């Protein structure tokens, strides 16, 4: 089924996030990593977090290899402090 002609279709330039910062939790998992890479491709600077602090830098490395800005760190969003 094709979308009506007046609706945008998915593609690399569906939206831009230039000048924005994206905070991705769960960035070490497949879904979080895909979100991080997608937001970076759209122009956002990235802060990739995961409860497993040892795995978050891998997502940061992947984002960085594309030339995009990124940071990573351990974060447990289920724990309030």
JOQUI-V869368 format. One line per field, one symbol per residue. psi: psi as a letter, one per 30 degrees, with the letter a starting at -180 (. if undefined). Layout:
psi: ???
This chain:
psi: kkllffkklklfhelkgkglkkjjlhffleeeeeeeeeeeeffklkjkllfifffefeeeeeeeffglkllllkkjffjk.
